[in-house]
């Protein structure tokens, strides 16, 4: 086997293997069934053509037979009229027609034989087609059941191509999700540590630190002011409460009926001493 022959054989074998894998048995069976039906139709058409041709010959034979009778009558009439010459011509034509009738009989018999053979072939082919149709439907049902069983088993075991694609898609989605989660956590950590700066803030790091110090100073100053205000308000309230208590106590003592009469001059003198001490 030469190189070209071997290459051609390898190519044909590979093409045949590809076609076998891609071939759908149900479609092949349906196509074969249609081919057989087409052949049956061709046989029926051939039988119809033979029958038509045979009928034409039979019609032609009947016409010749009618002519034979006609020429026979003509010969008798000529004999009755003592015209042997005319009777002889009529009989000659009768013989010619009878010879043609014999030829037609042979042709008609041959066509009948062919018709009978075609009818037998048609009947046999029709029986084969019916058997093939029954087997075809059975094979199609078995094939569909096998396909369904394979699909169910592949779906349950995850061994099919579609389930494999689904598994790969899930794996890719999980990987991408994990990458996004890790990236989000990393960004949060960097932002908390201050490693990432706001791209919309055009201040430098020094400016940011100074601004923070300034804000802290302002907060401390405001806190001190608040504490001072709270302290002053408390002292004033205490002083007012004490003054009110002293005044109440003095008024009570002055209004007490048990207190004896006191010299006003002594009171005035003591009051002056108190004022001198205050000054």
Secondary structure, DSSP 8 states (H G I E B T S, - for coil): --HHHHHHHHHHHHHHHHHHHH--HHHHHHHHHHHHHHHHHHHHHHHHHHHHHHHHHHHHHHHHHHHHHHHHHHHHHHHHTT-HHHHHHHHHHHHHHHHHHHHHHHHHHHHHHHHHHHHHHHHHHHHHHHHHHHHHHHHHHHHHHHHHHHHHHHHHHT-SHHHHHHHHHHHHHHHHHHHHHHHHHHHHHHHHHT-S--TT----HHHHHHHHHHHHHHHHHHHHHHHHHHHHHHHHHHHHHHHHHHHHHHHHHHT-TTS----HHHHHHHHHHHHHHH-
